[in-house]
C-alpha cells in the first residue's frame, strides 16, 4: 500500500478543508482508490472525481468505516 503525503489535503472538496484524517483512514482510502483504479482528482474525469469525493465525504461523516478505532466513539452500548 502506498503511503500518502500527510501534508497534502486528502480531498479537494472545500467542505472537507478542516478534516483531519487519521493515518488508518488515509491508508484505507488509498487502498480503496487503488482497488477502484482511481487516479488523482486533478487527472481524472468527472466520474473519477465523483467517486473520490463520495469516498472522502463518507469517510468524514462515518469515520468508523475507514478507521475501526473510531467504532467505539460512534457506537456506544447503552
Secondary structure, 3 states (H helix, E strand, C coil): CCCCCCCCCCCCCHHHCCCCCCHHHHHHHHHHHHHCCCCCCCCCCHHHHHHHHHHHHHHHHCHHHHCHHHHHHHCCCC
